[in-house]
Amino acid sequence: MKLVIVESPAKCTTIKKYLGEDYRVEASLGHVRDLATRGKGGLGVDVDNGFAPTYIINKDKEAVVYKLRNAAREADEVILATDPDREGEAIAWHLAVVLGLNPQTAKRLEFHEITRDSITEAMKHPRTIDGNLVASQETRRILDRIIGFKLSTLMYKKIHSRSAGRVQSATLKLIADHDKEVDEFIPKEYWNILLNAKVGKKDFALTFLGEDGKAIEVNNEEQARAIINSIPDDLKVVSVNKEYRFKESKEPFTTSTMQQEAFSRLKFKTDKTQKEAQKLYEGINLGNEHVGLITYMRTDSTRLSSTYVARAQAYIIETFGKEYLGKVKKEHKAELAQDAHEAIRPTSNHRTPESVRPYLSNDQYRLYKLIYNRALASLMKPKKEEVLVVVLQGGRYTFKFELTHTVFKGYEIVLHDPDEPKDYSDSFPSIKEGDSLPVSKKDCEQKFTQAPARYSEAKLVKLMEEVGIGRPSTYASTIKILRDRKYVDDVGGILTTTDQGKKTSYVLNKYFPEIVDAKYTAQMESKLDNIQEGNSSRLDILTNFYTSFNDQVVRATHIMYVDEDEPTGELCPVCGSPLVIKNGVNGQFVGCSNYPNCKYVKKEPKKELEYIDELCPVCGKPLVKRKDKKGKEFIACSGYPTCHYVKPTEQKPAEIVKTCPQCGGGLIRKRGKYGYFLACNNYPKCTYMEKIIRKKRK
């Protein structure tokens, strides 16, 4: 028996089916070891001895490691099949160490999609663990530990900020600087000239081009009214031009562009997009098979494999016709991209979104459809439009309008939403140079320039990619850290820095300008990539960084101001010192300023119970209104905890869809982890349930 170790339990079932009975597949559940928190400064790194790390098995993984060790002892061979990225390589190396394997000879599988063909091919060509990739990840982890521990300790001590870090602090500065630009924006007045011309029975809105052939700014009402009053009642057509425009499809998704598109189209936050994509990658039960629907979802490349391209081209010809087949796009590679994996794409063209929809949750279906359509459309011909451009003259002023209709849908045949309104017409109205068109509307409106929009999660991810902060695997987690630390508020995916976030960014920029500088952070990412490629020394990079950084920490410790706690105006009842507002792990509280000599903490007075005009049917005490942890109101006995009575909420009985075939009861619609299903209303006596099969759209 051979043991194959993957990261996620969701992959085990799928891969086991592909490999057969001679293989046992187990999951490590991610990292099994991490840096210890002992030694000098609690870093788990011996700075004076070549930055030698001390690793320990994570407490929550001790049982996992015990199970894997037993399985490895019973196996004839151990094969490491962790994710195909820097973190996955490090996990494979740690597994080799804790299982007593030789990291230089241990078998390592690499596959980018969880399908039978991909797994079978990977098994034919195992490799060994990439030491450079492991060194790169280890260097990154040590850097993050040193920066995180030293900066976080200092920032909490001085200004009560809960953490700071290499990537998160640079990202916070991007948001804080942009918010400052928005807050300081001064609107400027301008006026729009609103003009409609009639062609036949239809009105067309015109675009104001300018005066005497030159573009002009209209900055006040007096100027706007003067223009309106100077425009004659009829406009002369000075030119009519027909032209063709071609709209190319977009490249297939990278992690960044997938997160941006999912936010703008589906309103998914970045971490939600990654979670749903992870499920699609790891495998979905399609009834007769369990298979991964998309390739690996952490990538910064737009490259498509030649195998996929050949299959997709055949599918396009078969489904839409040869006239829809386009060229393979030239690969777009960002300056700081690693290009370790191909773009995110479906593992099979014949698993169309509609064909697998019954097996997916609504969110999974919507994201899969986005990925499927984007990859397929990237290989199709552009959309072709015919455009009529009409330029008109009225006195000294020039206007224009455009009419468009689609000549050839091209890739849009895949993306077309049947509910999306189309404003295309099949033909243009009869109009020629020299015609006179009556003006049907003359008006003007006051406008003011708008401040730049706050960063959305999608915009921030795009910016992080452009400036080189982080990598595809860290975009979502970085934004989540900023939210969790209360450095940014997130309302509907729009990010704004909090007062604490602004203060944190300001102080870090003052005392540690390199750490929060996007260019410096990007350069560090490049250095880590150089280690991965075998072109740089891990020790040199760590030594050069630590010497400068540690000097900055020592200096800042002495000169950085302490953010004093805000006094409440009360005195401590224990020692008489002033009471102040403090920041703790669970939020603000009032405590003694003489801490740690005095550990008094003021307890908030309990809110008075709100009684209702009813008595408890169990014990006879009055009923009161209460709130649960989520803030939802309910009615319960005032005698709690002696009496646990809670008044039942009035609910409409669930509608019975059909009869239960097992007990004769009624099947009702319920919602579970993976969407809606039918279940018996006699539960728990009857546990019958069945899937809701969606009908395919015709």
C-alpha positions in Angstrom: 0.0 0.0 0.0 1.2 3.5 -0.9 0.4 6.6 1.1 -0.4 9.9 -0.7 -0.6 13.0 1.4 -2.6 16.1 0.3 -3.5 19.3 2.1 -7.3 19.2 2.1 -9.7 16.4 3.1 -11.9 17.4 0.2 -9.3 16.1 -2.3 -8.9 12.7 -0.6 -12.1 11.2 -1.9 -11.5 12.3 -5.5 -7.8 11.3 -5.7 -8.5 7.9 -4.0 -11.0 7.1 -6.7 -8.5 7.9 -9.4 -5.6 5.9 -7.8 -7.5 2.8 -6.8 -7.3 0.3 -3.9 -3.5 0.1 -3.7 -3.3 3.7 -2.4 -4.3 5.4 0.8 -4.9 9.2 0.7 -4.7 11.3 3.8 -4.8 15.1 4.4 -2.3 17.2 6.4 -4.9 20.0 6.8 -2.4 22.6 5.7 0.8 23.4 7.6 1.7 20.9 10.4 4.7 22.9 11.8 5.5 26.5 12.3 8.2 28.7 14.0 8.3 28.3 17.8 7.7 31.3 20.0 10.7 30.8 22.3 14.3 32.0 22.2 15.6 35.5 21.9 12.6 37.9 21.5 10.2 34.9 21.2 11.1 34.8 17.5 11.8 31.1 17.1 14.8 32.2 15.0 18.4 32.2 16.1 19.5 35.5 14.7 23.1 35.1 15.8 23.4 31.6 14.2 22.6 32.2 10.6 18.9 32.8 11.3 18.4 29.2 12.1 14.7 28.5 12.7 13.2 26.4 15.4 10.1 24.6 14.3 7.4 22.9 16.4 4.4 20.9 15.5 1.3 23.0 15.8 -0.9 22.0 18.8 -4.0 21.6 16.6 -2.0 19.3 14.3 -0.5 16.9 16.8 -3.3 14.3 16.2 -2.9 14.7 12.5 0.9 14.1 12.6 0.4 11.1 14.9 -2.1 9.6 12.4 0.2 10.4 9.4 3.2 8.8 11.1 1.3 5.6 11.8 0.1 5.6 8.2 3.6 6.2 6.9 5.0 3.3 8.9 2.4 0.9 7.4 3.0 2.2 3.9 5.4 0.8 1.3 6.0 4.3 0.0 5.0 7.9 0.9 4.1 10.4 -1.8 3.7 14.1 -1.0 1.0 15.8 -3.1 0.5 19.2 -1.5 -0.5 22.3 -3.4 1.7 23.4 -6.3 2.9 26.7 -4.9 5.5 28.0 -2.4 3.5 27.2 0.7 2.6 23.7 -0.7 6.3 23.0 -1.3 7.1 24.1 2.3 4.3 21.9 3.7 5.8 18.9 1.7 9.2 19.6 3.2 7.9 19.8 6.8 5.9 16.6 6.2 9.1 14.8 5.0 10.9 15.9 8.2 8.2 14.9 10.7 7.6 11.6 8.9 11.3 10.7 8.9 11.6 10.9 5.1 14.7 12.2 3.3 13.6 15.7 2.0 16.1 15.3 -0.9 14.7 12.0 -2.2 11.0 12.0 -1.0 8.6 11.7 -3.9 6.6 14.9 -4.7 3.6 15.1 -7.0 2.7 18.3 -8.8 -0.7 18.7 -10.5 -2.7 21.8 -11.3 -6.2 20.3 -11.7 -7.9 17.4 -9.9 -9.0 15.3 -12.8 -8.2 11.6 -13.7 -5.8 12.6 -16.5 -3.9 15.1 -14.5 -3.5 12.8 -11.5 -2.5 9.9 -13.7 0.1 12.0 -15.5 1.5 13.4 -12.3 2.0 9.8 -10.9 4.0 9.0 -14.0 6.4 11.9 -13.5 7.0 12.5 -9.7 9.8 14.9 -8.8 11.6 15.7 -5.6 11.0 18.6 -3.2 12.3 21.9 -4.7 14.9 23.2 -2.0 15.0 26.7 -3.5 11.2 27.0 -3.3 11.3 25.9 0.4 14.2 28.3 1.2 12.1 31.1 -0.4 9.1 30.3 1.7 11.2 29.9 4.9 12.9 33.3 4.3 9.4 34.9 3.8 8.2 33.3 7.0 11.2 34.5 9.0 10.9 38.0 7.7 7.2 38.1 8.5 7.9 36.7 12.0 10.7 39.3 12.8 8.7 42.2 11.4 5.4 41.0 12.9 6.7 40.3 16.4 9.0 43.4 16.8 6.7 45.9 15.2 3.5 44.5 16.7 4.9 44.6 20.2 6.1 48.2 19.7 2.9 49.4 18.1 0.7 47.9 20.8 2.8 49.3 23.6 2.9 52.8 22.1 -0.4 53.4 20.4 -2.5 50.3 21.2 -2.5 49.0 17.6 -2.9 45.2 17.6 -0.5 44.3 14.8 1.8 45.4 12.0 3.4 43.4 9.2 5.4 43.5 6.0 2.5 43.2 3.6 -0.5 44.4 5.7 1.2 47.7 6.7 2.2 48.5 3.1 -1.4 47.7 2.0 -2.8 49.9 4.9 -0.7 52.8 3.7 -2.2 52.5 0.2 -5.7 52.8 1.6 -4.8 55.5 4.1 -3.1 57.7 1.5 -6.0 57.4 -0.9 -8.5 58.2 1.8 -6.6 61.3 2.7 -6.8 62.3 -1.0 -10.5 61.7 -1.0 -11.0 63.7 2.3 -9.0 66.7 1.0 -10.7 66.8 -2.4 -12.2 70.2 -3.3 -15.1 70.0 -5.8 -15.1 72.3 -8.8 -18.2 73.5 -10.6 -18.9 72.8 -14.2 -21.9 72.8 -16.5 -23.2 70.3 -19.0 -24.9 71.4 -22.3 -27.9 69.2 -22.8 -29.1 69.1 -26.4 -31.4 66.7 -28.3 -31.9 66.5 -32.1 -34.8 64.8 -33.8 -34.1 62.3 -36.6 -37.5 61.3 -38.1 -39.6 60.5 -35.0 -36.7 59.7 -32.7 -34.8 62.0 -30.4 -31.0 61.6 -30.0 -29.0 63.1 -27.2 -26.0 65.0 -28.5 -22.5 65.3 -27.1 -21.1 68.8 -26.9 -17.7 69.0 -28.6 -16.8 72.7 -28.3 -16.6 76.1 -29.9 -14.9 77.0 -33.2 -13.5 73.5 -33.5 -11.9 73.6 -30.0 -12.9 71.9 -26.8 -13.9 74.4 -24.1 -14.7 74.2 -20.4 -18.1 75.5 -19.2 -17.5 76.6 -15.6 -20.6 78.7 -14.7 -24.3 79.2 -15.4 -23.8 82.5 -17.2 -21.5 80.9 -19.8 -23.8 77.8 -20.2 -26.9 80.0 -20.8 -25.0 82.1 -23.3 -24.1 78.9 -25.3 -27.7 77.6 -25.1 -29.1 81.0 -26.3 -26.7 81.0 -29.2 -27.6 77.6 -30.6 -30.1 77.8 -33.5 -33.3 75.8 -33.7 -31.9 73.6 -36.5 -28.5 72.0 -36.7 -26.6 71.2 -39.9 -25.1 67.8 -40.5 -21.5 68.4 -41.4 -20.3 64.8 -41.6 -21.7 61.2 -41.5 -19.2 58.4 -41.2 -19.6 54.7 -40.9 -16.9 52.7 -39.3 -16.3 49.2 -37.8 -15.1 48.6 -34.3 -13.8 45.4 -32.9 -14.1 44.6 -29.2 -11.6 41.9 -28.1 -12.4 39.4 -25.3 -10.5 39.6 -22.1 -7.7 37.3 -21.1 -8.5 34.3 -18.9 -8.5 34.9 -15.1 -5.6 35.3 -12.8 -6.3 35.3 -9.0 -6.4 39.1 -9.1 -8.7 39.5 -12.1 -11.0 36.7 -10.8 -11.3 38.5 -7.4 -12.0 41.8 -9.2 -14.6 40.4 -11.6 -16.3 38.4 -8.8 -16.6 41.6 -6.7 -17.9 43.8 -9.5 -20.3 41.2 -11.1 -21.2 39.0 -8.1 -20.5 41.3 -5.2 -18.3 38.6 -3.6 -15.6 39.7 -1.1 -12.1 38.5 -1.9 -12.0 35.8 0.8 -15.4 34.5 -0.3 -14.2 34.3 -3.9 -11.2 32.3 -2.8 -13.2 29.9 -0.6 -15.7 29.1 -3.4 -12.9 28.8 -5.9 -11.1 26.4 -3.6 -14.2 24.2 -3.5 -14.4 24.1 -7.2 -10.7 23.2 -7.5 -10.8 20.5 -4.9 -13.7 18.7 -6.4 -17.5 18.5 -6.7 -19.6 15.4 -6.6 -21.4 15.3 -9.9 -23.4 12.1 -9.2 -21.4 9.6 -11.1 -18.0 11.2 -10.4 -16.2 13.5 -8.0 -14.0 15.9 -10.0 -12.3 19.2 -9.8 -14.0 21.7 -12.0 -11.3 24.4 -12.3 -7.5 24.5 -12.3 -5.4 25.9 -9.4 -6.8 29.2 -8.3 -3.7 30.9 -7.1 -1.9 32.2 -10.1 -0.6 35.4 -11.7 -0.3 34.1 -15.3 -2.8 34.3 -18.2 -1.2 31.4 -20.0 -3.4 28.5 -21.1 -2.0 25.0 -21.6 -1.8 23.7 -25.2 -3.9 20.8 -24.2 -6.8 23.0 -23.0 -6.4 25.3 -26.0 -6.8 22.3 -28.4 -9.8 21.0 -26.6 -11.4 24.4 -26.3 -10.9 25.2 -30.0 -12.6 21.9 -31.0 -15.5 22.7 -28.6 -15.9 26.2 -30.1 -16.1 24.8 -33.6 -18.5 22.1 -32.6 -20.8 24.3 -30.5 -20.7 27.7 -32.2 -19.1 27.2 -35.6 -15.7 27.8 -37.2 -16.4 31.5 -37.7 -16.3 32.0 -34.0 -12.8 30.6 -33.5 -10.2 33.3 -32.7 -6.5 33.4 -32.0 -4.7 32.4 -28.8 -4.0 35.6 -27.0 -0.4 36.6 -26.4 0.4 35.8 -22.9 0.2 38.8 -20.6 2.8 38.6 -17.8 3.0 41.3 -15.2 6.5 42.6 -14.3 6.4 40.9 -10.9 4.5 37.8 -11.9 5.9 34.4 -11.0 4.1 32.4 -13.8 4.3 29.2 -11.8 0.8 28.0 -13.0 -1.4 28.6 -16.0 -4.5 30.8 -15.8 -7.7 29.8 -14.0 -9.8 27.8 -16.3 -12.4 24.9 -16.4 -10.9 21.4 -16.4 -13.4 20.4 -19.1 -15.3 22.4 -21.8 -18.1 19.8 -21.9 -18.9 20.4 -18.2 -20.8 23.6 -19.0 -22.1 25.7 -16.1 -25.7 24.6 -16.9 -24.8 20.9 -17.0 -23.3 21.0 -13.5 -25.6 23.5 -12.0 -27.8 20.9 -10.1 -24.7 19.9 -8.1 -23.5 23.3 -7.2 -24.6 25.9 -4.6 -25.8 29.1 -6.2 -22.6 30.9 -5.4 -20.4 28.1 -6.8 -22.5 28.1 -10.0 -22.2 31.8 -10.5 -18.4 31.8 -10.0 -17.9 28.7 -12.1 -19.9 30.3 -14.9 -17.7 33.4 -14.7 -14.5 31.3 -14.9 -15.8 29.0 -17.6 -17.1 31.8 -19.9 -14.0 34.0 -19.5 -11.6 31.2 -20.5 -13.6 30.0 -23.4 -14.3 33.6 -24.7 -10.6 34.4 -24.6 -10.1 32.0 -27.5 -12.9 33.4 -29.6 -13.1 36.1 -32.3 -13.8 39.7 -31.3 -17.2 41.3 -31.3 -17.8 43.4 -34.5 -19.9 46.5 -34.4 -20.9 49.0 -37.1 -20.9 52.6 -35.8 -22.5 55.6 -37.4 -20.8 58.9 -36.3 -22.8 62.0 -37.0 -21.2 65.5 -36.4 -23.5 68.6 -36.4 -22.9 72.3 -36.4 -25.0 75.0 -34.8 -23.5 78.4 -35.1 -20.1 78.3 -33.6 -20.7 75.1 -31.7 -20.2 71.5 -32.7 -22.0 68.4 -31.5 -22.1 64.7 -32.3 -24.0 61.5 -31.7 -23.2 57.8 -32.4 -25.4 54.9 -33.4 -24.2 51.3 -33.0 -25.4 47.9 -33.9 -23.8 44.5 -33.7 -22.7 42.9 -37.0 -21.1 39.8 -35.4 -21.5 38.7 -31.8 -18.1 37.0 -31.6 -17.2 35.9 -28.0 -20.3 37.6 -26.7 -22.3 34.6 -27.8 -20.8 32.9 -24.7 -21.2 35.8 -22.3 -24.7 36.9 -23.4 -27.2 37.3 -20.6 -30.7 36.7 -21.9 -32.1 39.2 -19.4 -29.6 41.9 -20.4 -31.3 44.7 -22.4 -29.8 45.4 -25.8 -29.9 48.9 -27.4 -28.7 47.7 -30.8 -30.8 48.4 -33.9 -30.6 46.4 -37.2 -30.2 49.5 -39.4 -29.4 53.2 -39.1 -31.9 56.0 -39.9 -31.5 57.7 -43.3 -29.2 60.7 -42.7 -26.6 62.4 -44.9 -24.2 65.3 -45.0 -26.0 68.7 -45.4 -29.3 67.6 -43.8 -30.8 69.9 -41.3 -32.0 68.4 -37.9 -34.4 70.2 -35.6 -33.4 70.7 -32.0 -36.0 69.1 -29.7 -34.4 70.0 -26.4 -32.1 72.8 -25.1 -31.0 72.9 -21.5 -28.0 73.0 -19.2 -27.2 71.5 -15.8 -24.9 72.3 -13.0 -22.4 69.6 -11.9 -19.4 69.4 -9.6 -16.3 67.3 -10.0 -16.4 64.2 -7.8 -13.7 63.0 -5.4 -12.0 59.7 -6.4 -14.0 56.7 -5.3 -12.9 54.9 -2.2 -11.1 51.7 -2.8 -13.2 48.6 -3.2 -11.7 45.2 -2.4 -11.4 44.6 -6.2 -9.6 47.9 -6.8 -7.2 47.3 -3.9 -6.4 43.8 -5.2 -5.6 45.3 -8.6 -3.4 47.9 -7.1 -1.6 45.4 -4.9 -0.9 43.4 -8.0 0.3 46.4 -10.0 2.7 47.7 -7.3 3.9 44.2 -6.3 2.6 44.0 -2.7 2.0 40.3 -1.8 1.3 37.4 -4.1 -2.0 35.8 -5.4 -2.2 33.6 -2.3 -2.1 36.6 0.1 -4.4 39.2 -1.4 -7.6 38.0 0.4 -5.9 37.2 3.7 -4.2 40.6 3.8 -7.5 42.4 3.4 -9.1 40.1 6.1 -6.3 41.0 8.6 -6.9 44.7 8.1 -10.6 44.2 8.7 -10.0 42.0 11.8 -7.6 44.4 13.3 -10.2 47.2 12.8 -7.8 49.2 10.7 -10.4 49.5 7.9 -14.1 49.5 7.8 -15.7 47.4 5.1 -19.2 48.3 4.0 -20.3 46.3 1.0 -16.8 45.7 -0.1 -15.8 49.4 0.1 -12.8 50.0 2.3 -12.2 53.1 4.5 -9.5 53.5 7.1 -10.6 53.9 10.7 -9.1 56.4 13.1 -6.9 53.6 14.5 -5.9 52.6 10.9 -5.0 56.2 10.0 -2.9 56.6 13.2 -1.2 53.2 12.7 -0.3 54.1 9.1 1.0 57.6 10.1 3.2 56.3 12.9 4.6 53.4 10.8 5.3 55.8 7.9 7.1 58.2 10.4 9.4 55.7 12.1 9.5 52.8 9.5 9.1 54.4 6.1 10.7 51.5 4.3 8.3 48.9 5.7 5.2 50.7 4.5 6.7 51.7 1.1 5.2 49.8 -1.7 8.4 49.9 -3.8 10.4 48.5 -0.9 7.9 45.7 -0.3 7.9 44.9 -4.0 11.7 44.7 -4.1 11.6 42.3 -1.1 9.1 40.1 -3.1 11.6 40.1 -6.0 14.4 39.1 -3.7 12.3 36.2 -2.4 11.7 35.2 -6.0 15.5 35.3 -6.6 16.0 32.8 -3.8 13.3 30.6 -5.4 15.2 30.7 -8.7 18.6 30.0 -7.0 20.0 33.4 -7.7 20.2 34.9 -4.2 21.4 33.8 -0.8 18.9 33.4 2.0 21.4 34.4 4.6 22.5 37.6 2.8 19.0 38.8 2.4 18.1 38.2 6.0 21.3 39.7 7.3 21.1 42.9 5.3 17.4 43.3 6.3 17.8 42.6 10.0 20.7 44.9 10.7 18.9 48.0 9.3 15.5 47.0 10.7 16.7 46.2 14.2 18.4 49.6 14.4 15.2 51.3 13.5 13.2 49.4 16.1 15.7 50.3 18.9 15.6 54.0 17.8 11.8 54.1 17.6 11.5 52.4 21.0 13.3 55.4 22.6 11.7 58.3 20.6 8.2 57.2 19.6 5.6 58.9 21.7 3.2 56.9 23.9 -0.5 57.2 23.0 -1.9 58.0 26.4 -5.1 56.4 27.5 -8.1 58.7 27.6 -9.2 59.6 31.2 -12.8 59.2 32.1 -12.8 61.9 34.8 -13.4 59.2 37.5 -11.0 57.9 40.2 -10.2 54.3 40.9 -12.2 53.1 43.9 -9.3 50.8 44.9 -6.2 53.1 44.8 -7.5 56.5 43.9 -5.7 56.8 40.5 -7.5 58.2 37.5 -9.6 55.7 35.5 -8.9 55.6 31.8 -10.3 54.0 28.6 -8.1 51.1 27.5 -8.1 48.9 24.4 -8.2 45.2 24.9 -8.5 42.1 22.8 -12.3 42.2 23.1 -12.6 46.0 22.6 -12.5 49.0 24.9 -13.0 48.9 28.7 -12.4 51.2 31.6 -9.5 50.4 33.9 -7.1 51.9 36.4 -4.2 54.0 35.0 -2.0 52.5 37.8 -1.9 49.1 36.1 -0.1 46.7 36.7 0.1 47.8 40.3 -3.7 48.1 40.4 -5.7 45.8 38.3 -9.2 47.3 38.8 -11.5 47.1 35.9 -14.8 48.9 36.0 -17.8 46.6 35.4 -20.5 48.1 33.2 -23.9 48.3 35.0 -26.4 45.7 33.8 -29.2 47.1 31.6 -32.6 47.0 33.2 -34.8 44.3 32.0 -37.7 45.3 29.7 -40.8 43.5 31.1 -43.9 42.6 29.0 -47.4 42.1 30.2 -47.2 38.3 30.3 -46.2 35.7 32.9 -44.0 32.6 32.4 -46.3 29.6 31.8 -43.6 27.4 33.6 -42.8 29.3 36.8 -45.2 32.3 36.9 -42.5 35.0 36.8 -42.8 38.0 34.4 -41.5 37.5 30.9 -38.9 40.0 29.6 -37.3 41.0 26.2 -33.7 39.7 25.7 -31.2 39.7 22.9 -29.0 36.8 21.7 -25.4 37.1 20.6 -26.4 38.2 17.1 -28.6 41.0 18.5 -31.8 39.2 17.6 -34.6 39.9 20.1 -36.6 37.1 21.8 -38.9 36.8 24.9 -37.9 34.7 27.8 -38.4 34.2 31.6 -37.0 36.8 34.0 -36.2 33.9 36.3 -33.2 32.7 34.2 -31.0 30.7 34.9 -33.4 29.0 37.3 -36.1 28.9 34.6 -35.1 28.3 30.9 -38.4 29.1 29.3 -38.3 30.9 25.9 -41.4 31.9 24.2 -41.7 30.2 20.8 -41.6 32.5 17.8 -44.6 32.4 15.5 -43.6 30.8 12.2 -45.6 29.9 9.1 -45.8 26.2 8.6 -43.5 25.1 5.8 -45.2 24.4 2.5 -45.3 20.7 1.7 -43.8 20.0 -1.8 -44.8 16.3 -2.1 -45.4 13.2 0.0 -42.5 11.5 1.7 -42.0 8.0 0.1 -40.6 6.6 3.3 -43.2 7.5 6.0 -46.0 9.2 4.2 -45.3 12.6 5.8 -44.6 15.7 3.8 -41.4 16.8 2.1 -40.5 20.4 2.8 -37.9 22.7 1.4 -34.9 23.3 3.6 -31.6 25.0 3.3 -28.3 23.3 4.0 -24.6 23.9 3.6 -24.6 23.2 -0.1 -28.0 24.8 -1.0 -31.6 23.8 -0.8 -32.9 20.2 -0.5 -36.2 18.4 0.4 -36.5 16.7 3.8 -39.3 15.0 5.7 -41.3 17.2 8.2 -41.4 14.2 10.6 -37.7 14.6 11.3 -36.0 13.2 13.5 -38.4 10.2 13.4 -38.0 10.1 9.7 -34.6 11.1 8.2 -35.5 10.9 4.5 -34.1 13.6 2.2 -33.5 14.2 -1.5 -31.8 16.7 -3.8 -33.7 19.4 -5.7 -33.0 18.7 -9.3 -33.1 21.9 -11.3 -34.6 21.7 -14.8 -32.2 22.6 -17.6 -33.0 25.8 -19.4 -34.0 25.3 -23.0 
